[in-house]
Amino acid sequence: MNALIVPQWPLPKGVAAYSSTRIGGVSLPPYDSLNLGAQCGDSPGRVEENRERLC
């Protein structure tokens, strides 16, 4: 599901917010998700790929 969440409140000028899930990453178990943390033991290359997918 790729539903867009639209805020129901006014955002101040210059403020942006994003939300993500852990679906769609390239990490292998036990990090088999969209892992973005480089300090947990996941492959640095996979973490970088996950970060690129987020943007």
N, C-alpha and C positions, 0 to 999 in steps of 0.2 A: 504494500500500500504506500503510495506516494502522496498522501494528503498534505496540502499546504495549510499550516496553522496561521491564521491571521489574528493579530492582536485586537482585542476589543477595548483598547485604551489608546489615548494619544501618546505617541512617542515624542520625546523632546527632540528638537532639531539636532542633527548630528549623531543620533543614537540609532544603532542597528542591532538586531538580535537574531540569532540563528539557533535552530534546534536540530539535532541529528539522532539517529538510532545507531545501533551497532550492527545493522544489516548491511551486507555488501562489501565487506573487507576481504583482504587476501591472506590474512594471518592464518596459521595452522594451529591446531589444538596445542595447548589449552587456551590459546588466544584467538580461536577461530571466530573472528568477528571483525568489526571495523575498529580494531585496537589502535589508539592514537598515542599511547604512552610508551616512550622509548626506554623507560627505566624498569620495566617489569620483566625483561628477559626475552621479549619477542625479537625477531630478526630486525635489525635497523632498516634494511631494505624494504621489508614488508610494512613497517611502521611508516616509512616515507611514502610508499605507494598508497597506503590508507589515507594519509594526510592529503595527498594529491587528489584522491577521489572525493574527499570532502569538499574541496574547493572547486 
